[in-house]
Amino acid sequence: MNIFLVEKEVSEIGLIQPLWEQLNLVHLDKSVYFKSKYERFTFNQRIESINKKAQKGIIKLDMLLDKDTGIM
């Protein structure tokens, strides 16, 4: 494994959408008290709040890259 930390532009955040959606499903499945939140919470809603923070300059987006496989 050849893992590197890569800084990305906020405009590239769509790269994490599949992972975010999978994680949201895990939270939905495991949640006892917040199921309705995870049923309604979409990636686009999350991105909207991130973009607001990015306009204020308070977002840093880092991703891990496996250089052997090219998977981020």
Residue pairs with C-beta under 8 A, 6 or more apart in sequence:
1 66
1 68
2 66
2 67
2 68
3 64
3 65
3 66
3 67
4 64
4 65
4 67
5 62
5 63
5 64
5 65
6 62
6 63
6 64
6 65
6 72
7 60
7 61
7 62
8 15
8 61
8 62
8 63
9 61
10 50
10 51
10 54
10 59
10 61
12 61
13 47
13 50
13 61
14 47
15 63
15 72
16 63
17 43
20 43
20 46
21 43
24 38
24 41
24 43
25 38
27 34
27 38
28 35
28 38
28 39
31 37
31 38
50 59
53 59
63 72
64 72
65 71
65 72
66 72
